[in-house]
Every structure is written in structure tokens, then in C-alpha cells.
Amino acid sequence: MSTASAELFPILEAGRVPAQSRPFLDQVKKNFGFVPNLFAVFANSPVLLEGSLALNAAYEKASLTPVERQLVLLAASVANHCDYCTAAHSTVLKGTLDVSADVVAAVRANRPLANRRHDALVNLARAMVITRGEVPEQTVKAYSDAGYRPYQVAEVLVGVALKTLSNYTSHFSPPDIDAAFASGR
């Protein structure tokens, strides 16, 4: 990415954050215990920051399990070539959610997962990104055959939309990976 793009969305320090972004960054800090670098980039646009947090809050209400939601976010981040989000979601899966490093490595390498249900989920999320939503019928059928309901396709779509916001923002202005996510590299 060019230097001009990096300057477009700098990581904002506390004194430079727009007033409209401050309450949202306070919420982020409360949730994470710190402000991850990507959110400090989001803060350049109160609309982007608020929109991302609102979409994330909606996604958290999905019927997908926490592990399934994170697998979607990781698969989309890998497909979108976002190093920052790939590290963050790998860290959450391996640390907070106690998913094996082998499963995370398989998602990151686009290899099949031993768990048929999770494999179908990851394949659907990946296909949504790669095909720009024109997912092959057999991918949707495998997802359905794995036991997912039709409305859960929309839940995966929300996760992909969430990652589109963060992955693309990261492409415009790549933040350094926070120490908290370093184990997910």
C-alpha cells in the first residue's frame, strides 16, 4: 500500500480522535481492555467506527456459536488477505475459545477441516468473499447438508460484511498487529 494511503487513515492517538468517535473508542477499550490499532484507524471516521461496532453487536446475536462466528471471521479475513484480522481472529480462536492450532492453521491454509459442519461453514464464508456473493449451489447445499438452516446463510453474510469493513480499512491503512494478537501471526 502506498504511503499516501497510510496517511489517509492514520492510527489516532487520544488527543486527535474526533469527538463523535470518543464514546465508541471508550466502549472498545472497555470490551478489549485496550484500543486495538485497527479501531484507532476506524476512529478517523465516526460513521465507520459506529457502523462496525453496530454490525458486530448484531453479529454477536447470531445463532451461530462463538466458535462458528470466529471461524467465519477468520475465513473471510484469510480470503481478503488481511494480516491484521487474520492474526486477531486466530488469537481469539486459539486462546479465548480454545480451538486447536491445527484447525486454525487449516482455515488459514484453505485446507479441509475434520469437522464436517465447520468445514461447510468455512467454505461458505470463503466462497462468499471469493465469488462476491455468487456462491456455487453445491457450496450452499453442503452447508445445508451439514445441518445449518437457511437463515444462517444470512448470519454468515453479516460476518463477511463485518470483515469487509475491517479488512478493507486495514488495506487502506495497515495497522501494526497489536501485542495482544501477536500469537495469531
N, C-alpha and C positions, 0 to 999 in steps of 0.2 A: 504494500500500500504506500502511496506517495506521502511525503511529508505534509503536503497541503491538506490531505485527508485527515492525517493525525491531528492537525491543528483545528480542524473543523469541530471536533468533539473532544476537547481535552478532558482529562480527569480533573474534576473540580475539587478544590480544597474548600474547607468550610466557609471562609470569607468571600468566596466567589460564587457560591451557589445562589441561583435566583430564589427570591423569597417564596415563590409558589412551589419550588421543589423541596424546600426545607422540611415541611412536615412529613413528606413522603420519605426523605432520607432518614428522618428520625425513626420512622416505622421500620425501615430496612435495618438500621442499627439495632433496634430493639429485637428484631427477629433473628439476626445473624450474630449479634454481639460486636459487630464492626460493619463498616460500609465497604462491601466488595468493590473492587476497582470498576467493574462494569456498571454498577449502579452510580458510581461517581461520574461516569461518562453519560449515563442516562439523564443525570441531573441537569445537563445543558438544556434539555427540553422538558419542562414540567409536564407537557402533554405525553411525551414518550414515557417518562417515569411513572406517571399516574396510570397510563394505559397498560403498561407492563404489569404493574402491581395488581390492577383490577383483573386483568386476564389471568394472572397467576392465582388470584383468590378464587376465581370461578373454576379454574382447573383443579384446584385443591378439593373441590366439592364433587368431582367426578366419581363415578362408581368404580373406576379402576383403582387397584390397590396402590399404596405409596411406591412399592417396587415397580409396578407396571407403569405408573406415571413417570418415574425416573428413567425407566428403560426407553420410553417414548422420547423423552427429552434428550437422552444420550444418543439414540439412533438418529434423531433429527440433527443434532449438533455435529455428529460424525459426517452425515450426508452433506451438510452445509459447510464442512471443513472449518469449523470454529474450534480452535485450540483451547481458548479460554473456557467455553461452555463444556467442551468435552472433558477437560480436567475437573471442572466443578461437579458435573454430574457423576463422573467416575468416583470422585471422592465421596459424594453422598451415598452412592450405591454400596461401595466397599466399606465405608465407615459407619455412617448412621444406620443404614439398612442392612448391613451385614451380608451383602451379596458377594459371592466368591469372586476373587480376582479373575478366575478363568471365564466366568460369564461376562464380566466387564470387558475383558480382552477380546472375547469372541464378538461382542457387539462392535467394538472399536475396529476390528479387523474384517467386519462383514462376513463372519463365519456363522454357520448354523448353531443355534442353541440346543442343548439336550432337552430342555423343557419345551415340548411342542407348542404349548399355549404361548409362552413368552417369545418363541421363535416367530410365530404367526404375528404377534403384536409388533415386534421389532421390524419384521418385513413390511408390514402395512405402513408404519411410520416412515421407514426409509423410502418406500415406494411413493408415498405422498410427496415427499421432498423431491425425489429424482424425476418423477413424472409430472410435477406441478399439478398434482391432484387427479391426473388421468390414470388412476391405478388400474392395473390389469385385473380383469374379473377373477382370475384364479387366485390372486393375492387376497382379494376380499373374501372369496369362498374359503380359502384356508383359514382366514381369521374367524369366519363364522363357524367353520367345522371344528375349530379349537375351543368353541364354547362361548365366544363373545356374542353379544346382542347387537342388532343393527344400530341402535342409538349409541353404542360405544365407539362406532366408527367416528361419530361426531366428536366424541371426547378425545380421540387420538388427534383429530383435526385441530382442536383447541390447543393441544400440546405442541403440535407442529407450528401453529400460528404464533404461539408464545416464543418458540425458538427462532422463528423467522425474525421477530423483532430483535431479540438479543443477538443472534448470530450475525445478522446484517449490520447491526450497530457496531459489533466487535470488528467486522470487516472494515467499516469506515474509520474506526479509531481503535486499533488493537490495544487493549489494556494488558499490563503485565499480569500474569497469573498470581493471585494472592497466595501468601504463605499457607493459608488455611486449605487451599486447593492443590498445593504442590504435590501431594501424594497421588493425585489423579493424573499426573502428566504421563 
